[in-house]
Amino acid sequence: MIINLAQLVIFVLIFARIVGIFILAPVLGSRLVPATIKISLCVWISIVLWFVIPIKGALPVDPVTFIMALVNEVMLGFIIGFICYVIFSIIQSAGDIMDLQMGMSIATVVSPTTGGVVSVVGILAFSFALAVFVAVNGHHIILSAFHNSFRLLPLATPLQFGSARAVLQFIELGRTFWLIAVQLAAPIVLLIFISDFTFGIVSRVAPQVNVFMLGFQVKPSLGFTGILLTLPLLSRHIVNLVGKMGEEMLKLMSILKP
């Protein structure tokens, strides 16, 4: 089979878009996955979609236009992967809030997935969210959104990344997801607050009791007990977030469309 220049340009642009997704997308972009496997998956997916995606506009012909289109495709894939990654940042942020209230924020570990330093409850919540994400086929939603992106935003389409609507959508996305993180951490925060209130009463009734040292022993155990009891609720929230992830990706792609 002879491949002409137009077909090669199409393949490279598809490959650029899927590479952008693999930079940040959970599971697909994990640091635990070797780079050779990531590149192989990108090439394989690009080959599968090579001759089936719609081409509605004119392909770039000169080097400058081609490079601009290449950067455009990588940025679009990066945004799709970023929206997916934000969900896990929400869960991890909720775990960090719980850690702070439980008095365990000083204990940190290195996350094998992101390579950063995170709290103990934060990495626990992140790992649980990752397990639920895979169980409900969240990675299939990412690939489905990638395939649908070619229908909404064909190859070499100039996107409006800096438009006012796109910026406001990103701000609204951050506000909504941060509110969700606070809501997820609210039961544990309330539980620790009740324990602090109880220790305050004990310190008034029996001043000889060292409630400060007692709190260091009680709060972690109380917090982990509360986390175990709220795991079913957390799993339902993660499933809802996965569904919201697909909605936000489609909404953002509609806004970026010129």
N, C-alpha and C positions, 0 to 999 in steps of 0.2 A: 504494500500500500504506500502510495506517494503522498506525503504530507506537504501541502502548500503553505505559504506564509500566513494566510488568514487563519487556517486551522491551528497553526502554531501559536499565533497571537491569542486565540481563544483559549487554548490550553493554559498558557502562561497566566492569563488574567484569572481563570478559574482557580489555578494553583495559588495565586496571590491572595485571593479571598479566603480560601480554606486555611492558608498559613496564618492569616490574621486571627482566625477563630482559635487555632491551636496555641496561640500565644498565651491566652488567659482562660480559655474555657475549662471548667472542672472536668476531671477524668481524662479528657482528651489532651489537655495541656499540662497535666501533672508532671512535676519534676521526677516522679518515680518512673515515668514511662521513658525509656531510652530514646535519644534523638533519632536513631535510625528507624525505630518503629513509627515515630511521629511523621517523619519524612515519607516513609513507605505508605502510611495511611493517606497522607495528603496527595501523593501521586496516584494512588489507587482510586480515591474518590474523584479526583480530577479526571481521570480516564473514564470512569463510569458516566460522568456528566458531560463529557467532552462533546458528544454529538446529539445530546437530547435537550440541552437548555436553549431557550429562545434567544435569537439575536435580532433585536428590533432596531437598533441604531447603527450608525456607521462605526466601523472599527478604526482605531488609531493607525495612521499610516506613517507618520514621521516620528523620529526618536523622541522628541520633546513631548508630543501628545501621548505617546506610548508610556513614557515614564510617569507622566501625570496620572494616566489611567491606572497604572500599576500601583502607585501610592494610594490612589482613591480606593482600589479594591482591598488593599491591605487594611486601610483605615476602617472600611465597612465591616470586614471580618473581625477586626479588633473590637469594634463596638458591640457586635453580636456576642463575642466571647466575654466582654466586660459586663454586659447585662447578666450573663449567667454567673459570672464570678461574684457579682454584688450580692447575690442571694446567700452565698457561703460567707461573705463578709458580714452579713446581717446576723447569721447564726453565731459566728465567732465573736462579734461585738456583744451579743447578748450574753455569751459565756464570759467575756471579760467583765461585764457589769456584775454578773453573779460572783465572779472571783473577787472583785473589789469589795463587795459587801460581805463575803465570807472570810475576808482577811487572808486570802491566799494569793493576792496579786504579786507578792514578792517571789513566789515560786513560778519560774518560767521554764519552758522547754523549747527546743528547736523543732519547728514543724517540718517533717520530711516532705510534705506536699508543696509548701510555699517557700521553704528555706528560711523563713523569718522566725523571730523569737516571739512566742505566744504564751498565754497563760495556760494553766493545766485544764481548767474547765473550758476555756476557749477552744483548745485543740480537741477536747472530748466532744464538745458540741459540733465542731467542724467535721470530725470523723463520723459522728452519728448522722449528720446531714448528708454526708457523702454516701453513706450506706443506703439511706432512704432514697436519695437521688437516683442511684443505680437501680434500686429495687422497683421504682416506678417508671423506669426507662426514660429518665431525664435526658440522657445522652442522645436518645433517639429524637427527642424534641429539638435538641440543638441541630442535629443533622437535617431534620425536617425543615427547620427555620432557614438553614443554609440553602436547601433546595428551593424553598419558596422565595428566597431573596432574589433569585434570578427572574422570577415572574414579576415581582414588584419593582425591582431595580435591575434591569438588564445590564449586561457587561458594558463598560465604558460610559455609563451614565454619569454625568456630572452631578455630584451630590452637594447638598447645602448643609455642610457641617457647621458653619458659623452663623446660621440663620437664628433669628430671635426665638422662633418656635422650638428649634432643636435645643438651644441653650436652656430655655424654660422647662422643656421636657426632662432634661438631665437634672435640673434643680428639683423639680417635682419628684423625680424618681428617687433622688437621695433623701428628700424629706420624708417620703412615704416609707421607704425602707428603714430609715433610722427610727421612725415611730414604731415600726413593727419590731425592731430589735428591743426597744424599751418595753413593749408589751410582752414579748417573750420572757424577758428577765423579771417582769413585775411580780409573779408569784414568789420567787425566791427573795427578791428585795423586800416584799411585804413580810415574808416569814422571818427574815433577819431583823427587820424593824421591830416585829413583835418580841423577838428574843432580847433585843437591846432595851426595849421598854420594860420587859420583865426584869432584866438585870438592874435597870435603874431603880425599880421598886425595891429589889433585894438590897441594893446598896443603901437605901434609906432605912429599911427595916433592920438590917444587920450590917452595920458599917465595917465590922471586922472581916467580912467576906471579901476577898480580892476578886471582884467581878471582872476586872480587866484581864487577869490571867485565866479566869474561868471562861471568858468569852472566846479566847483563842482555842480552847478545847471543844467548846460546844458548837460554835458557829460552823466550822467545816463539816462536822457530822450532820448537823441540822440541814445545812445547805445541800449536801449530797443526798440526803434522804428526800428532801423536797424535789431534787432533780429526778430521782428515780420515780417518784410518784407522778411527775408531770411529763414523763417521756411520751406517753400516748398523745397528750395534747400537743407536744412539740412535733411529733411525727405528722399529725394532721396539718399543723401550720406549714411544715416543710412541703407537704404535698400541694397545699394551696399556693405556696410561693412558686413551686415549679410550674403550675398552671398560669400564674401571673407572669412568670418569666416569658412564656410564649406570647402572651398578650402584649407585653411591653416591647418585645422585639418587633412584632408586626406594627405596633403603633409608631415606633421610632422610625422604622423603614418607610412608613407612609409619610412621615414628616420630612425625612431627608429627600424624598422624591421631588425633583424640580417641577 
